[in-house]
Amino acid sequence: MVDDAKTSFNKFFNIYLMIFHACFIKKHTKFNTISKPSVSKGIKTFCNKQIDLYLKEMDNNGMESKLY
């Protein structure tokens, strides 16, 4: 009797999943992280300048670059 219940449930669940996947198709979307409308051109320019200055500082430990 337990086997009948498990078999019946498995049949029901398999049919349920088939119908579910047929109705709700998985949609693949790609997110473009580069263009964010909340980040203006000026902020992007500032961030790029800060990255350049940081990389120059890592290469050169002179006082001149620290003062700049």
Buried (B, 14 or more C-beta within 10 A) or exposed (E): EEEEEEEEEEEEEEEEEEEEEEEEEEEEEEEEEEEEEEEEEEEEEEEEEEEEEEEEEEEEEEEEEEEE
